[in-house]
């Protein structure tokens, strides 16, 4: 178990930040990539999501809260922050940053050991509620697997964060054939589903090398120059498939923003008409 976070101190800091006005703009969600179990594909999903934004030269803030390697920072060395949450100052800096820079998507690769502690603190300080007030949508991307631990944890998150998008992610390497609706029902207004398809042995071995980047597939340096044409094509198609799903999330968020704005305009118009 990692170091415990001091909830009351963070709570007071976040409460003070609520005096600031909400932010506006395009979707810049907080993605929490998580599972209570290890080796289910959390870091791989966080890598794909981070490089999705990087491929478009869009700003993104990625955080490695994994406590064993290889972690997100081992692959995207210059693009990932490892937060220091061993003291109150580091905890406040981390949580504050998640909601202060509202125009930049955040991606958190959450360790299975910090799973319970992280969500306990998030619930205590009302982080997700404050994020939504600032037009920042929190998304919990939960890697499902057949274990009872995963099903129980998913149910707890669904009850504790009823107003937050909880999306089951099926990594076919560990969850092939596992039904969503039984233990992992879709809990979001976003009409999307995420699935990580399987890779062949050669392609899998390459992506598991530290510092491997999907953005460098076209490079003529090792290890990229060592792969066969077939493996290169497989990895390119795999990355494109993942990016298509991430774009669906972004489009769903835009759709939600438009609907919310229309509802607010309609409500304001009705109130104005009633006061005339």
C-alpha positions in Angstrom: 0.0 0.0 0.0 1.3 3.4 -0.9 1.5 6.4 1.4 -1.8 7.6 2.7 -3.2 10.9 1.6 -4.3 13.5 4.2 -7.9 14.0 3.2 -8.8 16.9 5.6 -6.0 19.1 4.3 -6.8 18.5 0.7 -10.5 19.0 1.5 -9.9 22.5 2.9 -7.8 23.4 -0.1 -10.3 22.2 -2.7 -13.1 23.9 -0.8 -11.2 27.2 -1.0 -10.8 26.8 -4.8 -14.5 26.6 -5.3 -14.7 30.4 -5.1 -13.3 30.5 -8.6 -15.7 30.7 -11.6 -16.2 27.6 -13.9 -14.2 27.3 -17.0 -15.5 27.0 -20.6 -14.1 25.5 -23.7 -13.8 22.2 -25.5 -13.8 18.8 -23.7 -10.7 18.3 -21.6 -11.6 15.4 -19.4 -9.9 13.8 -16.5 -9.3 10.2 -17.4 -8.7 7.8 -14.5 -7.4 4.5 -15.9 -7.8 2.0 -13.1 -8.4 -1.5 -11.8 -8.0 -3.1 -8.4 -5.9 -5.8 -10.1 -2.5 -5.8 -11.7 -1.5 -6.9 -15.2 -4.9 -6.1 -16.8 -3.7 -3.4 -19.3 -4.0 -0.2 -17.3 -0.6 1.3 -18.4 -1.2 0.2 -22.0 -4.5 2.0 -22.1 -2.9 5.1 -20.5 -0.1 5.0 -23.1 -2.5 4.7 -26.0 -4.7 7.5 -24.7 -1.7 9.8 -24.1 -0.2 9.2 -27.5 -3.6 9.7 -29.1 -3.4 13.4 -28.0 0.2 13.7 -28.8 -0.4 12.4 -32.3 -2.5 15.5 -33.0 0.1 17.7 -31.3 -2.6 18.5 -28.7 -1.6 19.3 -25.1 -2.1 16.5 -22.6 -1.0 16.0 -19.0 -0.2 12.4 -18.0 0.4 11.2 -14.5 2.0 8.0 -13.4 0.6 6.8 -10.1 1.9 3.2 -10.6 4.2 1.9 -7.9 5.9 -0.8 -9.9 7.6 -0.9 -13.3 7.4 -0.6 -16.1 5.0 2.3 -15.6 3.7 5.0 -17.9 6.8 7.2 -17.3 9.1 4.3 -18.4 7.5 4.5 -21.9 6.8 8.2 -22.3 9.8 9.5 -20.5 9.5 13.2 -21.4 5.7 13.4 -21.4 4.7 12.0 -18.0 4.7 13.5 -14.5 5.2 11.3 -11.4 3.3 13.1 -8.7 4.8 13.2 -5.2 1.9 12.4 -2.9 4.0 11.5 0.1 3.2 14.8 1.9 0.3 17.2 2.1 2.0 19.8 -0.2 2.4 17.2 -2.9 -1.1 16.0 -2.5 -2.6 19.5 -2.8 -0.4 20.3 -5.8 -1.6 17.1 -7.6 -5.3 17.5 -6.9 -5.2 21.2 -7.5 -3.6 20.8 -10.9 -6.3 18.4 -12.0 -8.9 21.1 -11.9 -6.9 24.3 -12.3 -5.7 23.7 -15.9 -9.1 23.0 -17.2 -8.2 23.3 -20.9 -5.8 20.3 -20.9 -6.9 16.7 -20.7 -5.5 14.7 -17.8 -4.6 11.0 -17.8 -4.0 9.2 -14.6 -2.4 5.7 -14.6 -3.6 4.5 -11.2 -1.8 1.8 -9.4 -3.9 -1.2 -8.1 -2.3 -0.6 -4.7 -3.5 3.0 -4.6 -7.0 2.2 -6.0 -9.0 2.3 -2.8 -7.0 5.1 -1.2 -7.3 7.3 -4.3 -11.0 7.0 -4.7 -11.6 7.5 -1.0 -9.8 10.8 -1.1 -11.6 11.8 -4.4 -14.9 11.1 -2.7 -13.9 12.9 0.5 -12.9 16.2 -1.2 -15.6 16.1 -3.8 -13.1 16.4 -6.6 -15.3 15.1 -9.4 -18.2 17.4 -8.5 -15.8 20.4 -8.4 -14.4 19.3 -11.8 -17.8 19.2 -13.4 -18.6 22.6 -12.0 -15.6 23.9 -13.9 -16.8 22.1 -17.1 -14.2 19.4 -16.7 -15.7 15.9 -17.2 -14.2 13.1 -15.1 -14.2 9.7 -16.8 -13.3 6.5 -15.0 -11.9 3.9 -17.4 -12.1 0.6 -15.6 -10.2 -2.4 -17.0 -12.5 -5.4 -16.4 -11.4 -8.9 -15.7 -13.1 -12.2 -14.5 -12.1 -11.8 -10.8 -14.6 -11.2 -8.1 -12.4 -8.4 -6.8 -12.9 -6.5 -10.0 -16.7 -7.0 -10.0 -16.9 -5.8 -6.4 -14.8 -2.8 -7.0 -16.8 -1.8 -10.1 -20.0 -2.0 -8.1 -18.6 0.2 -5.3 -17.5 2.8 -7.8 -20.8 2.8 -9.5 -22.6 3.4 -6.2 -20.1 5.9 -4.8 -19.8 8.0 -8.0 -23.3 7.7 -9.4 -23.1 11.0 -11.3 -19.7 10.2 -12.9 -19.1 8.3 -16.1 -17.8 4.8 -15.3 -16.8 3.0 -18.5 -15.9 -0.7 -18.5 -12.9 -1.4 -20.8 -12.4 -4.8 -22.2 -8.8 -5.9 -22.8 -9.3 -9.0 -24.9 -6.0 -10.4 -23.6 -7.6 -10.9 -20.1 -11.3 -10.4 -20.5 -12.3 -12.1 -23.8 -15.8 -13.4 -23.6 -16.5 -11.6 -20.3 -20.0 -10.0 -20.6 -20.4 -6.3 -19.7 -24.0 -6.3 -18.5 -23.6 -8.9 -15.7 -21.0 -7.5 -13.3 -19.8 -4.4 -15.3 -22.9 -2.5 -16.6 -22.2 0.6 -18.6 -22.7 3.6 -16.2 -22.4 6.7 -18.3 -24.5 9.0 -20.5 -21.7 8.7 -23.1 -22.8 6.1 -25.7 -19.3 4.6 -26.2 -17.6 1.3 -25.4 -13.9 0.6 -25.3 -12.1 -2.6 -26.3 -8.4 -3.3 -26.6 -7.9 -6.0 -29.1 -5.2 -8.7 -28.9 -1.8 -8.4 -30.6 0.3 -11.1 -32.1 3.4 -12.3 -30.2 5.9 -10.2 -32.2 3.9 -7.0 -32.0 3.2 -7.5 -28.2 7.0 -8.0 -27.5 7.8 -4.7 -29.2 5.2 -2.6 -27.5 6.3 -3.9 -24.1 9.8 -2.5 -24.6 10.5 0.5 -22.5 10.4 3.8 -24.3 8.5 2.3 -27.2 6.2 4.9 -28.8 3.5 4.4 -31.4 4.3 7.8 -32.8 7.8 6.5 -33.9 6.5 3.5 -35.9 7.8 5.2 -39.1 11.3 5.7 -37.8 14.2 3.8 -39.3 16.0 3.3 -36.0 16.0 0.2 -33.7 13.7 -1.3 -32.6 11.3 0.1 -35.3 13.6 -0.7 -38.2 13.9 -4.3 -37.0 10.2 -5.1 -37.3 8.7 -6.8 -40.3 6.3 -5.0 -42.6 3.5 -7.2 -41.3 4.2 -6.3 -37.6 4.4 -2.6 -38.5 1.1 -2.8 -40.3 -0.5 -4.6 -37.3 0.7 -2.0 -34.8 -0.4 0.8 -37.0 -3.9 -0.6 -37.4 -4.1 -1.4 -33.7 -3.2 2.2 -32.7 -5.7 3.6 -35.3 -8.4 1.3 -33.9 -7.8 2.6 -30.4 -7.7 6.2 -31.6 -11.1 5.8 -33.3 -12.6 4.7 -30.0 -11.0 7.7 -28.2 -12.5 10.1 -30.8 -15.9 8.6 -30.1 -15.4 9.6 -26.4 -14.5 13.1 -27.4 -17.5 13.4 -29.8 -19.8 12.1 -27.1 -18.4 14.7 -24.7 -18.9 17.5 -27.3 -22.5 16.3 -27.8 -23.1 16.4 -24.0 -21.7 20.0 -23.9 -24.0 21.1 -26.6 -27.0 19.6 -25.0 -26.2 21.2 -21.7 -25.7 24.6 -23.3 -29.0 24.3 -25.1 -30.8 23.4 -21.8 -29.2 26.3 -20.0 -30.2 28.7 -22.8 -33.8 27.3 -22.8 -34.0 27.7 -19.1 -32.7 31.2 -19.2 -35.2 32.1 -22.0 -38.1 30.7 -20.0 -37.1 32.6 -16.9 -36.8 35.8 -18.9 -40.2 35.3 -20.5 -41.8 34.7 -17.1 -40.4 38.0 -15.7 -41.7 40.1 -18.6 
